[in-house]
Amino acid sequence: MVYCPECETDLDIEEDEVDEGEVVSCPECGTDFEVITTNPIELKPVDEEDYDEDEPESDDSEDGDES
Ligand SMILES: [Zn+2]
């Protein structure tokens, strides 16, 4: 039995059903967990640190070039 570290819901996954590096989602709280080890199953919450908010909000680039 593997329980969600967040809400302790039974995630219903078996050790031989998942691979290391696989991401599972908790159906109850929606948190994504990465499988760190499979024997025993160890889960790590996936935080989206890779998310680069580098895009400038320049959506209104009007071309005011009327002659
Ligand atoms: Zn949960």
N, CA, C, O and the ligand as a Tripos MOL2 file, in Angstrom:
@<TRIPOS>MOLECULE
protein
  269   267    68     0     0
PROTEIN
NO_CHARGES

@<TRIPOS>ATOM
      1 N           0.8420   -1.1970    0.0000 N.3       1 MET1
      2 CA          0.0000    0.0000    0.0000 C.3       1 MET1
      3 C           0.8830    1.2560    0.0000 C.2       1 MET1
      4 O           1.8600    1.3620    0.7420 O.2       1 MET1
      5 N           0.5080    2.1640   -0.8330 N.am      2 VAL2
      6 CA          1.2160    3.4330   -0.8860 C.3       2 VAL2
      7 C           0.2120    4.5410   -0.6210 C.2       2 VAL2
      8 O          -0.8460    4.6170   -1.2440 O.2       2 VAL2
      9 N           0.5670    5.3690    0.2940 N.am      3 TYR3
     10 CA         -0.3550    6.4360    0.6380 C.3       3 TYR3
     11 C           0.1800    7.7850    0.1990 C.2       3 TYR3
     12 O           1.3850    8.0330    0.2130 O.2       3 TYR3
     13 N          -0.7290    8.6370   -0.1850 N.am      4 CYS4
     14 CA         -0.3710    9.9900   -0.5800 C.3       4 CYS4
     15 C           0.2280   10.7300    0.6110 C.2       4 CYS4
     16 O          -0.4030   10.8210    1.6640 O.2       4 CYS4
     17 N           1.4240   11.2520    0.4540 N.am      5 PRO5
     18 CA          2.0490   12.0010    1.5500 C.3       5 PRO5
     19 C           1.2660   13.2500    1.9180 C.2       5 PRO5
     20 O           1.4070   13.7780    3.0210 O.2       5 PRO5
     21 N           0.4510   13.7160    1.0000 N.am      6 GLU6
     22 CA         -0.2800   14.9570    1.2330 C.3       6 GLU6
     23 C          -1.5790   14.7090    1.9910 C.2       6 GLU6
     24 O          -1.8450   15.3490    3.0090 O.2       6 GLU6
     25 N          -2.3730   13.7900    1.4980 N.am      7 CYS7
     26 CA         -3.7020   13.6140    2.0870 C.3       7 CYS7
     27 C          -3.9350   12.1940    2.5910 C.2       7 CYS7
     28 O          -5.0130   11.8680    3.0870 O.2       7 CYS7
     29 N          -2.9020   11.3510    2.4570 N.am      8 GLU8
     30 CA         -2.9550    9.9910    2.9860 C.3       8 GLU8
     31 C          -4.0260    9.1310    2.3450 C.2       8 GLU8
     32 O          -4.5230    8.1750    2.9420 O.2       8 GLU8
     33 N          -4.3710    9.4870    1.1220 N.am      9 THR9
     34 CA         -5.2590    8.6150    0.3610 C.3       9 THR9
     35 C          -4.4630    7.4180   -0.1510 C.2       9 THR9
     36 O          -3.2920    7.5480   -0.5090 O.2       9 THR9
     37 N          -5.0990    6.2660   -0.1830 N.am     10 ASP10
     38 CA         -4.4580    5.1000   -0.7470 C.3      10 ASP10
     39 C          -4.3060    5.2850   -2.2530 C.2      10 ASP10
     40 O          -5.2930    5.3420   -2.9870 O.2      10 ASP10
     41 N          -3.0620    5.3760   -2.7000 N.am     11 LEU11
     42 CA         -2.8060    5.6520   -4.1180 C.3      11 LEU11
     43 C          -2.9840    4.4140   -4.9890 C.2      11 LEU11
     44 O          -3.0210    4.5100   -6.2160 O.2      11 LEU11
     45 N          -3.0930    3.2700   -4.3580 N.am     12 ASP12
     46 CA         -3.4020    2.0450   -5.0900 C.3      12 ASP12
     47 C          -2.3760    1.7330   -6.1860 C.2      12 ASP12
     48 O          -2.7410    1.4050   -7.3150 O.2      12 ASP12
     49 N          -1.1190    1.8390   -5.8450 N.am     13 ILE13
     50 CA         -0.0780    1.4370   -6.7870 C.3      13 ILE13
     51 C           0.8180    0.3870   -6.1270 C.2      13 ILE13
     52 O           1.0360    0.3990   -4.9160 O.2      13 ILE13
     53 N           1.3160   -0.5010   -6.9440 N.am     14 GLU14
     54 CA          2.1770   -1.5600   -6.4290 C.3      14 GLU14
     55 C           3.6220   -1.2790   -6.8060 C.2      14 GLU14
     56 O           3.9060   -0.5570   -7.7610 O.2      14 GLU14
     57 N           4.5070   -1.8550   -6.0500 N.am     15 GLU15
     58 CA          5.9250   -1.6110   -6.2840 C.3      15 GLU15
     59 C           6.3550   -2.0260   -7.6850 C.2      15 GLU15
     60 O           7.2160   -1.3890   -8.2920 O.2      15 GLU15
     61 N           5.7570   -3.0890   -8.1890 N.am     16 ASP16
     62 CA          6.1720   -3.5610   -9.5040 C.3      16 ASP16
     63 C           5.3280   -2.9600  -10.6250 C.2      16 ASP16
     64 O           5.4270   -3.3640  -11.7830 O.2      16 ASP16
     65 N           4.5060   -1.9980  -10.2590 N.am     17 GLU17
     66 CA          3.6820   -1.3510  -11.2820 C.3      17 GLU17
     67 C           4.2930   -0.0490  -11.7690 C.2      17 GLU17
     68 O           3.9200    0.4780  -12.8180 O.2      17 GLU17
     69 N           5.2200    0.4500  -11.0030 N.am     18 VAL18
     70 CA          5.7890    1.7480  -11.3490 C.3      18 VAL18
     71 C           7.3020    1.6340  -11.5120 C.2      18 VAL18
     72 O           7.9350    0.7180  -10.9850 O.2      18 VAL18
     73 N           7.8500    2.5610  -12.2360 N.am     19 ASP19
     74 CA          9.2980    2.6210  -12.4140 C.3      19 ASP19
     75 C           9.8390    3.8490  -11.7110 C.2      19 ASP19
     76 O           9.1210    4.8180  -11.4640 O.2      19 ASP19
     77 N          11.1190    3.7840  -11.3960 N.am     20 GLU20
     78 CA         11.7450    4.9690  -10.8250 C.3      20 GLU20
     79 C          11.6950    6.1120  -11.8250 C.2      20 GLU20
     80 O          11.9710    5.9290  -13.0100 O.2      20 GLU20
     81 N          11.3520    7.2570  -11.3490 N.am     21 GLY21
     82 CA         11.2520    8.4090  -12.2290 C.3      21 GLY21
     83 C           9.8560    8.6180  -12.7780 C.2      21 GLY21
     84 O           9.5610    9.6450  -13.3890 O.2      21 GLY21
     85 N           8.9990    7.6320  -12.5540 N.am     22 GLU22
     86 CA          7.6300    7.7750  -13.0200 C.3      22 GLU22
     87 C           6.8780    8.7650  -12.1370 C.2      22 GLU22
     88 O           7.1690    8.9150  -10.9500 O.2      22 GLU22
     89 N           5.9270    9.4210  -12.7330 N.am     23 VAL23
     90 CA          5.1530   10.3950  -11.9870 C.3      23 VAL23
     91 C           3.7310    9.8780  -11.8160 C.2      23 VAL23
     92 O           3.0600    9.5210  -12.7850 O.2      23 VAL23
     93 N           3.2970    9.8460  -10.5860 N.am     24 VAL24
     94 CA          1.9350    9.4160  -10.2970 C.3      24 VAL24
     95 C           1.1610   10.5870   -9.7080 C.2      24 VAL24
     96 O           1.7270   11.4630   -9.0540 O.2      24 VAL24
     97 N          -0.1160   10.5830   -9.9500 N.am     25 SER25
     98 CA         -0.9450   11.6540   -9.4230 C.3      25 SER25
     99 C          -1.8900   11.1000   -8.3770 C.2      25 SER25
    100 O          -2.4330   10.0050   -8.5220 O.2      25 SER25
    101 N          -2.0730   11.8560   -7.3490 N.am     26 CYS26
    102 CA         -3.0540   11.4730   -6.3490 C.3      26 CYS26
    103 C          -4.4400   11.8420   -6.8580 C.2      26 CYS26
    104 O          -4.6890   12.9980   -7.2010 O.2      26 CYS26
    105 N          -5.3390   10.8730   -6.9110 N.am     27 PRO27
    106 CA         -6.6810   11.1640   -7.4080 C.3      27 PRO27
    107 C          -7.4810   12.0380   -6.4600 C.2      27 PRO27
    108 O          -8.4900   12.6290   -6.8430 O.2      27 PRO27
    109 N          -7.0230   12.1130   -5.2280 N.am     28 GLU28
    110 CA         -7.7820   12.8340   -4.2190 C.3      28 GLU28
    111 C          -7.4140   14.3170   -4.1720 C.2      28 GLU28
    112 O          -8.2830   15.1870   -4.2250 O.2      28 GLU28
    113 N          -6.1250   14.5860   -4.0730 N.am     29 CYS29
    114 CA         -5.7240   15.9900   -3.9200 C.3      29 CYS29
    115 C          -5.0490   16.5250   -5.1810 C.2      29 CYS29
    116 O          -4.7690   17.7190   -5.2820 O.2      29 CYS29
    117 N          -4.7870   15.6330   -6.1450 N.am     30 GLY30
    118 CA         -4.2780   16.0910   -7.4200 C.3      30 GLY30
    119 C          -2.7910   16.3880   -7.4480 C.2      30 GLY30
    120 O          -2.2620   16.8760   -8.4470 O.2      30 GLY30
    121 N          -2.1200   16.0910   -6.3450 N.am     31 THR31
    122 CA         -0.6880   16.3490   -6.3040 C.3      31 THR31
    123 C           0.0610   15.2970   -7.1170 C.2      31 THR31
    124 O          -0.2660   14.1100   -7.0720 O.2      31 THR31
    125 N           1.0580   15.7450   -7.8490 N.am     32 ASP32
    126 CA          1.8840   14.8200   -8.6110 C.3      32 ASP32
    127 C           3.1050   14.4220   -7.7860 C.2      32 ASP32
    128 O           3.7420   15.2460   -7.1300 O.2      32 ASP32
    129 N           3.4030   13.1320   -7.8450 N.am     33 PHE33
    130 CA          4.5700   12.6370   -7.1160 C.3      33 PHE33
    131 C           5.4710   11.8570   -8.0480 C.2      33 PHE33
    132 O           5.0130   11.0580   -8.8640 O.2      33 PHE33
    133 N           6.7530   12.1050   -7.9090 N.am     34 GLU34
    134 CA          7.7170   11.3350   -8.6760 C.3      34 GLU34
    135 C           8.1760   10.1510   -7.8510 C.2      34 GLU34
    136 O           8.4440   10.2770   -6.6560 O.2      34 GLU34
    137 N           8.2660    9.0030   -8.4960 N.am     35 VAL35
    138 CA          8.7200    7.7980   -7.8130 C.3      35 VAL35
    139 C          10.2470    7.8410   -7.7210 C.2      35 VAL35
    140 O          10.9460    7.7650   -8.7310 O.2      35 VAL35
    141 N          10.7400    7.9630   -6.5130 N.am     36 ILE36
    142 CA         12.1850    8.0350   -6.3090 C.3      36 ILE36
    143 C          12.7830    6.6390   -6.2700 C.2      36 ILE36
    144 O          13.7430    6.3460   -6.9830 O.2      36 ILE36
    145 N          12.2190    5.7860   -5.4420 N.am     37 THR37
    146 CA         12.6300    4.3910   -5.4020 C.3      37 THR37
    147 C          11.3810    3.5140   -5.4170 C.2      37 THR37
    148 O          10.2920    3.9440   -5.0340 O.2      37 THR37
    149 N          11.5650    2.2770   -5.8660 N.am     38 THR38
    150 CA         10.4020    1.4010   -5.9690 C.3      38 THR38
    151 C          10.4150    0.2940   -4.9130 C.2      38 THR38
    152 O           9.4430   -0.4490   -4.7760 O.2      38 THR38
    153 N          11.5020    0.1880   -4.1780 N.am     39 ASN39
    154 CA         11.5700   -0.8860   -3.1930 C.3      39 ASN39
    155 C          12.2320   -0.4090   -1.9190 C.2      39 ASN39
    156 O          13.4440   -0.5750   -1.7800 O.2      39 ASN39
    157 N          11.5140    0.1680   -0.9940 N.am     40 PRO40
    158 CA         10.0710    0.4130   -1.0910 C.3      40 PRO40
    159 C           9.7820    1.6580   -1.9140 C.2      40 PRO40
    160 O          10.6900    2.4220   -2.2440 O.2      40 PRO40
    161 N           8.5420    1.8520   -2.2340 N.am     41 ILE41
    162 CA          8.1570    3.0250   -3.0010 C.3      41 ILE41
    163 C           8.3410    4.2910   -2.1710 C.2      41 ILE41
    164 O           7.8250    4.4300   -1.0620 O.2      41 ILE41
    165 N           9.0910    5.1920   -2.7580 N.am     42 GLU42
    166 CA          9.2990    6.4700   -2.1020 C.3      42 GLU42
    167 C           8.8800    7.5590   -3.0670 C.2      42 GLU42
    168 O           9.3130    7.5890   -4.2200 O.2      42 GLU42
    169 N           8.0520    8.4350   -2.5950 N.am     43 LEU43
    170 CA          7.5060    9.4630   -3.4760 C.3      43 LEU43
    171 C           8.0210   10.8340   -3.1080 C.2      43 LEU43
    172 O           8.2280   11.1560   -1.9390 O.2      43 LEU43
    173 N           8.2230   11.6350   -4.1460 N.am     44 LYS44
    174 CA          8.6260   13.0130   -3.9170 C.3      44 LYS44
    175 C           7.6740   13.9150   -4.6730 C.2      44 LYS44
    176 O           7.4470   13.7220   -5.8680 O.2      44 LYS44
    177 N           7.1210   14.8850   -3.9970 N.am     45 PRO45
    178 CA          6.2120   15.8060   -4.6930 C.3      45 PRO45
    179 C           6.9340   16.5070   -5.8350 C.2      45 PRO45
    180 O           8.0600   16.9830   -5.6900 O.2      45 PRO45
    181 N           6.2640   16.5530   -6.9550 N.am     46 VAL46
    182 CA          6.8410   17.2290   -8.1060 C.3      46 VAL46
    183 C           6.4900   18.7020   -8.0340 C.2      46 VAL46
    184 O           5.3340   19.0950   -8.1900 O.2      46 VAL46
    185 N           7.5010   19.4970   -7.7960 N.am     47 ASP47
    186 CA          7.2310   20.9270   -7.8640 C.3      47 ASP47
    187 C           7.7940   21.4690   -9.1690 C.2      47 ASP47
    188 O           8.8730   21.0910   -9.6240 O.2      47 ASP47
    189 N           7.0340   22.3460   -9.7290 N.am     48 GLU48
    190 CA          7.3790   22.8080  -11.0700 C.3      48 GLU48
    191 C           8.3920   23.9290  -11.0210 C.2      48 GLU48
    192 O           8.1240   25.0650  -11.4140 O.2      48 GLU48
    193 N           9.5670   23.5720  -10.5230 N.am     49 GLU49
    194 CA         10.6090   24.5780  -10.4300 C.3      49 GLU49
    195 C          11.1840   24.9110  -11.7980 C.2      49 GLU49
    196 O          11.7620   25.9740  -12.0230 O.2      49 GLU49
    197 N          10.9980   23.9550  -12.6970 N.am     50 ASP50
    198 CA         11.5420   24.1600  -14.0310 C.3      50 ASP50
    199 C          10.7720   25.2090  -14.8180 C.2      50 ASP50
    200 O          11.1730   25.6300  -15.9030 O.2      50 ASP50
    201 N           9.6810   25.6040  -14.2460 N.am     51 TYR51
    202 CA          8.8230   26.5440  -14.9460 C.3      51 TYR51
    203 C           9.5050   27.9030  -15.0650 C.2      51 TYR51
    204 O           9.6910   28.6200  -14.0820 O.2      51 TYR51
    205 N           9.8630   28.2270  -16.2780 N.am     52 ASP52
    206 CA         10.5350   29.4970  -16.4970 C.3      52 ASP52
    207 C           9.5380   30.5870  -16.8510 C.2      52 ASP52
    208 O           8.9530   30.5910  -17.9340 O.2      52 ASP52
    209 N           9.3600   31.4920  -15.9350 N.am     53 GLU53
    210 CA          8.4570   32.5960  -16.2340 C.3      53 GLU53
    211 C           9.2510   33.7510  -16.8150 C.2      53 GLU53
    212 O           9.3310   34.8440  -16.2540 O.2      53 GLU53
    213 N           9.8160   33.4630  -17.9340 N.am     54 ASP54
    214 CA         10.7330   34.4300  -18.5140 C.3      54 ASP54
    215 C          10.1150   35.1860  -19.6770 C.2      54 ASP54
    216 O          10.7090   36.0960  -20.2550 O.2      54 ASP54
    217 N           8.8890   34.7670  -19.9950 N.am     55 GLU55
    218 CA          8.2710   35.3980  -21.1560 C.3      55 GLU55
    219 C           7.6940   36.7680  -20.8110 C.2      55 GLU55
    220 O           6.8450   36.8890  -19.9280 O.2      55 GLU55
    221 N           8.1410   37.7520  -21.4840 N.am     56 PRO56
    222 CA          7.6030   39.1010  -21.2440 C.3      56 PRO56
    223 C           6.1850   39.2240  -21.7890 C.2      56 PRO56
    224 O           5.8360   38.6520  -22.8220 O.2      56 PRO56
    225 N           5.3880   39.9860  -21.0610 N.am     57 GLU57
    226 CA          4.0060   40.1340  -21.5060 C.3      57 GLU57
    227 C           3.8840   41.2630  -22.5200 C.2      57 GLU57
    228 O           3.3930   42.3520  -22.2220 O.2      57 GLU57
    229 N           4.3370   40.9700  -23.7020 N.am     58 SER58
    230 CA          4.2590   42.0020  -24.7370 C.3      58 SER58
    231 C           3.3250   41.5230  -25.8430 C.2      58 SER58
    232 O           3.7250   41.2250  -26.9680 O.2      58 SER58
    233 N           2.0670   41.4700  -25.4510 N.am     59 ASP59
    234 CA          1.0800   40.9460  -26.3950 C.3      59 ASP59
    235 C           0.4290   42.0630  -27.1880 C.2      59 ASP59
    236 O          -0.1940   41.8310  -28.2240 O.2      59 ASP59
    237 N           0.5850   43.2730  -26.6850 N.am     60 ASP60
    238 CA         -0.0760   44.3900  -27.3780 C.3      60 ASP60
    239 C           0.9480   45.2610  -28.1100 C.2      60 ASP60
    240 O           1.0490   46.4670  -27.8860 O.2      60 ASP60
    241 N           1.6840   44.6180  -28.9700 N.am     61 SER61
    242 CA          2.6650   45.3630  -29.7370 C.3      61 SER61
    243 C           2.0100   45.8810  -31.0180 C.2      61 SER61
    244 O           2.1290   45.2920  -32.0930 O.2      61 SER61
    245 N           1.3360   46.9710  -30.8610 N.am     62 GLU62
    246 CA          0.6070   47.5120  -32.0130 C.3      62 GLU62
    247 C           1.5560   48.2340  -32.9670 C.2      62 GLU62
    248 O           2.4720   48.9520  -32.5680 O.2      62 GLU62
    249 N           1.2910   48.0070  -34.2080 N.am     63 ASP63
    250 CA          2.1220   48.6770  -35.1960 C.3      63 ASP63
    251 C           1.4600   49.9980  -35.5930 C.2      63 ASP63
    252 O           0.6690   50.0590  -36.5340 O.2      63 ASP63
    253 N           1.7920   51.0130  -34.8790 N.am     64 GLY64
    254 CA          1.1760   52.3040  -35.1850 C.3      64 GLY64
    255 C           1.9260   53.0270  -36.2870 C.2      64 GLY64
    256 O           2.4150   54.1430  -36.1120 O.2      64 GLY64
    257 N           1.9990   52.3860  -37.3800 N.am     65 ASP65
    258 CA          2.7800   52.9790  -38.4640 C.3      65 ASP65
    259 C           1.8670   53.3520  -39.6340 C.2      65 ASP65
    260 O           2.0030   52.8450  -40.7470 O.2      65 ASP65
    261 N           0.9420   54.2510  -39.3390 N.am     66 GLU66
    262 CA          0.0460   54.6600  -40.4230 C.3      66 GLU66
    263 C           0.5250   55.9730  -41.0330 C.2      66 GLU66
    264 O           0.7550   56.9480  -40.3180 O.2      66 GLU66
    265 N           0.6700   55.9960  -42.3180 N.am     67 SER67
    266 CA          1.1420   57.2230  -42.9150 C.3      67 SER67
    267 C           0.1280   57.7940  -43.8970 C.2      67 SER67
    268 O           0.3710   58.8410  -44.4970 O.2      67 SER67
    269 ZN         -3.4090   13.2090   -2.0440 Zn       68 ZN68
@<TRIPOS>BOND
     1     1     2 1
     2     2     3 1
     3     3     4 2
     4     3     5 am
     5     5     6 1
     6     6     7 1
     7     7     8 2
     8     7     9 am
     9     9    10 1
    10    10    11 1
    11    11    12 2
    12    11    13 am
    13    13    14 1
    14    14    15 1
    15    15    16 2
    16    15    17 am
    17    17    18 1
    18    18    19 1
    19    19    20 2
    20    19    21 am
    21    21    22 1
    22    22    23 1
    23    23    24 2
    24    23    25 am
    25    25    26 1
    26    26    27 1
    27    27    28 2
    28    27    29 am
    29    29    30 1
    30    30    31 1
    31    31    32 2
    32    31    33 am
    33    33    34 1
    34    34    35 1
    35    35    36 2
    36    35    37 am
    37    37    38 1
    38    38    39 1
    39    39    40 2
    40    39    41 am
    41    41    42 1
    42    42    43 1
    43    43    44 2
    44    43    45 am
    45    45    46 1
    46    46    47 1
    47    47    48 2
    48    47    49 am
    49    49    50 1
    50    50    51 1
    51    51    52 2
    52    51    53 am
    53    53    54 1
    54    54    55 1
    55    55    56 2
    56    55    57 am
    57    57    58 1
    58    58    59 1
    59    59    60 2
    60    59    61 am
    61    61    62 1
    62    62    63 1
    63    63    64 2
    64    63    65 am
    65    65    66 1
    66    66    67 1
    67    67    68 2
    68    67    69 am
    69    69    70 1
    70    70    71 1
    71    71    72 2
    72    71    73 am
    73    73    74 1
    74    74    75 1
    75    75    76 2
    76    75    77 am
    77    77    78 1
    78    78    79 1
    79    79    80 2
    80    79    81 am
    81    81    82 1
    82    82    83 1
    83    83    84 2
    84    83    85 am
    85    85    86 1
    86    86    87 1
    87    87    88 2
    88    87    89 am
    89    89    90 1
    90    90    91 1
    91    91    92 2
    92    91    93 am
    93    93    94 1
    94    94    95 1
    95    95    96 2
    96    95    97 am
    97    97    98 1
    98    98    99 1
    99    99   100 2
   100    99   101 am
   101   101   102 1
   102   102   103 1
   103   103   104 2
   104   103   105 am
   105   105   106 1
   106   106   107 1
   107   107   108 2
   108   107   109 am
   109   109   110 1
   110   110   111 1
   111   111   112 2
   112   111   113 am
   113   113   114 1
   114   114   115 1
   115   115   116 2
   116   115   117 am
   117   117   118 1
   118   118   119 1
   119   119   120 2
   120   119   121 am
   121   121   122 1
   122   122   123 1
   123   123   124 2
   124   123   125 am
   125   125   126 1
   126   126   127 1
   127   127   128 2
   128   127   129 am
   129   129   130 1
   130   130   131 1
   131   131   132 2
   132   131   133 am
   133   133   134 1
   134   134   135 1
   135   135   136 2
   136   135   137 am
   137   137   138 1
   138   138   139 1
   139   139   140 2
   140   139   141 am
   141   141   142 1
   142   142   143 1
   143   143   144 2
   144   143   145 am
   145   145   146 1
   146   146   147 1
   147   147   148 2
   148   147   149 am
   149   149   150 1
   150   150   151 1
   151   151   152 2
   152   151   153 am
   153   153   154 1
   154   154   155 1
   155   155   156 2
   156   155   157 am
   157   157   158 1
   158   158   159 1
   159   159   160 2
   160   159   161 am
   161   161   162 1
   162   162   163 1
   163   163   164 2
   164   163   165 am
   165   165   166 1
   166   166   167 1
   167   167   168 2
   168   167   169 am
   169   169   170 1
   170   170   171 1
   171   171   172 2
   172   171   173 am
   173   173   174 1
   174   174   175 1
   175   175   176 2
   176   175   177 am
   177   177   178 1
   178   178   179 1
   179   179   180 2
   180   179   181 am
   181   181   182 1
   182   182   183 1
   183   183   184 2
   184   183   185 am
   185   185   186 1
   186   186   187 1
   187   187   188 2
   188   187   189 am
   189   189   190 1
   190   190   191 1
   191   191   192 2
   192   191   193 am
   193   193   194 1
   194   194   195 1
   195   195   196 2
   196   195   197 am
   197   197   198 1
   198   198   199 1
   199   199   200 2
   200   199   201 am
   201   201   202 1
   202   202   203 1
   203   203   204 2
   204   203   205 am
   205   205   206 1
   206   206   207 1
   207   207   208 2
   208   207   209 am
   209   209   210 1
   210   210   211 1
   211   211   212 2
   212   211   213 am
   213   213   214 1
   214   214   215 1
   215   215   216 2
   216   215   217 am
   217   217   218 1
   218   218   219 1
   219   219   220 2
   220   219   221 am
   221   221   222 1
   222   222   223 1
   223   223   224 2
   224   223   225 am
   225   225   226 1
   226   226   227 1
   227   227   228 2
   228   227   229 am
   229   229   230 1
   230   230   231 1
   231   231   232 2
   232   231   233 am
   233   233   234 1
   234   234   235 1
   235   235   236 2
   236   235   237 am
   237   237   238 1
   238   238   239 1
   239   239   240 2
   240   239   241 am
   241   241   242 1
   242   242   243 1
   243   243   244 2
   244   243   245 am
   245   245   246 1
   246   246   247 1
   247   247   248 2
   248   247   249 am
   249   249   250 1
   250   250   251 1
   251   251   252 2
   252   251   253 am
   253   253   254 1
   254   254   255 1
   255   255   256 2
   256   255   257 am
   257   257   258 1
   258   258   259 1
   259   259   260 2
   260   259   261 am
   261   261   262 1
   262   262   263 1
   263   263   264 2
   264   263   265 am
   265   265   266 1
   266   266   267 1
   267   267   268 2
@<TRIPOS>SUBSTRUCTURE
     1 MET1         2 RESIDUE 1 A MET
     2 VAL2         6 RESIDUE 1 A VAL
     3 TYR3        10 RESIDUE 1 A TYR
     4 CYS4        14 RESIDUE 1 A CYS
     5 PRO5        18 RESIDUE 1 A PRO
     6 GLU6        22 RESIDUE 1 A GLU
     7 CYS7        26 RESIDUE 1 A CYS
     8 GLU8        30 RESIDUE 1 A GLU
     9 THR9        34 RESIDUE 1 A THR
    10 ASP10       38 RESIDUE 1 A ASP
    11 LEU11       42 RESIDUE 1 A LEU
    12 ASP12       46 RESIDUE 1 A ASP
    13 ILE13       50 RESIDUE 1 A ILE
    14 GLU14       54 RESIDUE 1 A GLU
    15 GLU15       58 RESIDUE 1 A GLU
    16 ASP16       62 RESIDUE 1 A ASP
    17 GLU17       66 RESIDUE 1 A GLU
    18 VAL18       70 RESIDUE 1 A VAL
    19 ASP19       74 RESIDUE 1 A ASP
    20 GLU20       78 RESIDUE 1 A GLU
    21 GLY21       82 RESIDUE 1 A GLY
    22 GLU22       86 RESIDUE 1 A GLU
    23 VAL23       90 RESIDUE 1 A VAL
    24 VAL24       94 RESIDUE 1 A VAL
    25 SER25       98 RESIDUE 1 A SER
    26 CYS26      102 RESIDUE 1 A CYS
    27 PRO27      106 RESIDUE 1 A PRO
    28 GLU28      110 RESIDUE 1 A GLU
    29 CYS29      114 RESIDUE 1 A CYS
    30 GLY30      118 RESIDUE 1 A GLY
    31 THR31      122 RESIDUE 1 A THR
    32 ASP32      126 RESIDUE 1 A ASP
    33 PHE33      130 RESIDUE 1 A PHE
    34 GLU34      134 RESIDUE 1 A GLU
    35 VAL35      138 RESIDUE 1 A VAL
    36 ILE36      142 RESIDUE 1 A ILE
    37 THR37      146 RESIDUE 1 A THR
    38 THR38      150 RESIDUE 1 A THR
    39 ASN39      154 RESIDUE 1 A ASN
    40 PRO40      158 RESIDUE 1 A PRO
    41 ILE41      162 RESIDUE 1 A ILE
    42 GLU42      166 RESIDUE 1 A GLU
    43 LEU43      170 RESIDUE 1 A LEU
    44 LYS44      174 RESIDUE 1 A LYS
    45 PRO45      178 RESIDUE 1 A PRO
    46 VAL46      182 RESIDUE 1 A VAL
    47 ASP47      186 RESIDUE 1 A ASP
    48 GLU48      190 RESIDUE 1 A GLU
    49 GLU49      194 RESIDUE 1 A GLU
    50 ASP50      198 RESIDUE 1 A ASP
    51 TYR51      202 RESIDUE 1 A TYR
    52 ASP52      206 RESIDUE 1 A ASP
    53 GLU53      210 RESIDUE 1 A GLU
    54 ASP54      214 RESIDUE 1 A ASP
    55 GLU55      218 RESIDUE 1 A GLU
    56 PRO56      222 RESIDUE 1 A PRO
    57 GLU57      226 RESIDUE 1 A GLU
    58 SER58      230 RESIDUE 1 A SER
    59 ASP59      234 RESIDUE 1 A ASP
    60 ASP60      238 RESIDUE 1 A ASP
    61 SER61      242 RESIDUE 1 A SER
    62 GLU62      246 RESIDUE 1 A GLU
    63 ASP63      250 RESIDUE 1 A ASP
    64 GLY64      254 RESIDUE 1 A GLY
    65 ASP65      258 RESIDUE 1 A ASP
    66 GLU66      262 RESIDUE 1 A GLU
    67 SER67      266 RESIDUE 1 A SER
    68 ZN68       269 GROUP 0 **** ****
